[in-house]
Amino acid sequence: MFGSITVSEEPIHVLGGGLSGLAAATYLAKAGHEVHVHEIRSDSGARFDGDFQGIENWTSERDFFDEMREWGFDPEEFKSDAFNGVDLIHPDDVITNVHTEGIAFRVVERGTDEHCIDQGFKRMAVEAGAEIHYDTRREPGDCHIIAAGPKETSAVAYGEIFHTDHPNQVSFQLNDKLGPGAYTYLIVIDGIGLICTCLWRQQSKSSRYLNETIAWYEQRYVLNRRPIKRVGGKGDFAQPNKYVHEGRYYVGEAGGLQDCMWGFGMRYAITSGVLAAKSILGECDYETEVRGRLVPLVRTSAINRFLMNRVGDRGFKMVANHWMRDQEKKGDGLAFMRWLYKPGIVWSLLWPIVKLGMLRRKRLADGRTVYRMPFRKSLSRDIWEPSVRAVEIGAQWDAIRRSGVKTSFGESDA
Ligand SMILES: Cc1cc2nc3c(=O)[nH]c(=O)nc-3n(C[C@H](O)[C@H](O)[C@H](O)COP(=O)(O)OP(=O)(O)OC[C@H]3O[C@@H](n4cnc5c(N)ncnc54)[C@H](O)[C@@H]3O)c2cc1C
């Protein structure tokens, strides 16, 4: 038997009904275990409220949906749209196209509607026999799997969802002004658009960045944008010293298994949930599997993040140019993304410097030690005068908000 605990006949308790928790619960329930998932919110996906997210295909040569099928999940349970390319927007507003032969990523919707990935995973868990208890608070000490998502804030994303006439589209913009330290994006799926800005430096008014980002996209794409709501959330990048502690398995973002460079954590969440379940079933050792499979990716992404934190738009432009040259040479735009996550020796040598220079050691109440990426402070270049159009967009949103539409993300969260 692998693993540090053996759960045989006793019920298994999972803290958190997000993707990592539901993936673990489904796998265990299918194997015949009694599984209880305890979720503090009223439904799975309630944390996200209708935003689009991408499930990536660049941290592994294998298509993630094939991997999911192998684990017994049915990707047809939720709506997804596959993409083989994106518009890459350079910091100087040049737009180029990145493309690949196969599927680069799939866009899914997060939330509580039937077609959302969260609801698909919930249906699979229930069908497998897991019991999900919503609106329930339970002590982590009483659970075997901790899948409670992010705790603290290392970065935030803030977006607007709107009706649009634009055809399906994904654009990714490297821009230190509109997305401080990071990027912004536009996703359009079947008449619904999302414009989002990611802030990797803490700002007192995140809506300023979103308004300016929307103004930027409106100028480049014919969107005919009719706002519906604003959404957002935080990411927590904290690497623990252990992934199994006192008999508890830490999965997904609760276990620091998240992409520190771009925040593409869904694949890590589902994979780690499955690995924890497999470990409980004696099919592998979670600590070993996570360290062999996911930790190198997390560390490489942290090293890349460390380097990105050191450059502004000039560095982003070099990255974009290099990406395009690489695509020209290899005939595949995904190769550059795969290379970014390949933990090479030189990159690995940077790890101790990154740990010392970017992460802060913290002792948690449960006895674990984590190395956290703090939310960076704003820089003087983050203060600029908004454009006239951005001010109008802000006023438009204020009027909508006053009419009763809610955001899933308060200004104070940033
Ligand atoms: C705005 C935004 C955009 C993102 N975009 C992408 C993207 O494009 N691609 C991508 O791959 N990833 C993206 N991510 C990251 C991705 O959403 C997360 O990494 C992933 O959902 C983590 O899954 P999880 O199961 O670990 O945590 P969660 O999905 O957060 O699930 C945790 C669950 O635990 C519950 N919970 C918390 N505390 C308790 C408690 N005490 N008791 C009971 N339940 C509790 C929560 O309510 C939640 O339902 C994005 C994140 C944000 C915020």
The ligand as a Gaussian input file, in Angstrom:
#p B3LYP/6-31G(d) Opt

LIG

0 1
 C      -10.555000      35.216000     -12.279000
 C       -9.815000      33.919000     -12.406000
 C       -9.508000      33.445000     -13.670000
 C       -8.850000      32.234000     -13.800000
 N       -8.592000      31.762000     -15.058000
 C       -8.049000      30.535000     -15.207000
 C       -7.863000      29.992000     -16.504000
 O       -8.136000      30.626000     -17.526000
 N       -7.363000      28.728000     -16.591000
 C       -7.052000      27.975000     -15.486000
 O       -6.629000      26.832000     -15.639000
 N       -7.209000      28.490000     -14.255000
 C       -7.710000      29.743000     -14.084000
 N       -7.880000      30.245000     -12.828000
 C       -7.438000      29.440000     -11.675000
 C       -8.418000      28.318000     -11.379000
 O       -9.715000      28.809000     -11.344000
 C       -8.083000      27.690000     -10.021000
 O       -6.707000      27.416000      -9.953000
 C       -8.853000      26.408000      -9.774000
 O      -10.231000      26.633000      -9.842000
 C       -8.485000      25.853000      -8.412000
 O       -9.310000      24.788000      -8.106000
 P       -9.429000      24.285000      -6.598000
 O      -10.325000      23.134000      -6.612000
 O       -8.094000      24.172000      -6.034000
 O      -10.101000      25.524000      -5.846000
 P      -11.537000      26.189000      -6.035000
 O      -12.006000      26.050000      -7.418000
 O      -11.414000      27.560000      -5.463000
 O      -12.459000      25.325000      -5.105000
 C      -12.378000      25.440000      -3.728000
 C      -13.754000      25.307000      -3.149000
 O      -13.628000      25.210000      -1.731000
 C      -14.620000      25.989000      -1.123000
 N      -14.164000      26.350000       0.212000
 C      -13.247000      27.272000       0.568000
 N      -13.079000      27.270000       1.903000
 C      -13.887000      26.311000       2.397000
 C      -14.158000      25.824000       3.707000
 N      -13.545000      26.321000       4.780000
 N      -15.068000      24.840000       3.856000
 C      -15.695000      24.314000       2.775000
 N      -15.482000      24.742000       1.507000
 C      -14.588000      25.714000       1.325000
 C      -14.800000      27.166000      -2.071000
 O      -16.071000      27.757000      -1.908000
 C      -14.617000      26.517000      -3.436000
 O      -15.835000      26.081000      -3.987000
 C       -8.494000      31.476000     -12.656000
 C       -8.792000      31.980000     -11.375000
 C       -9.422000      33.188000     -11.249000
 C       -9.729000      33.705000      -9.876000

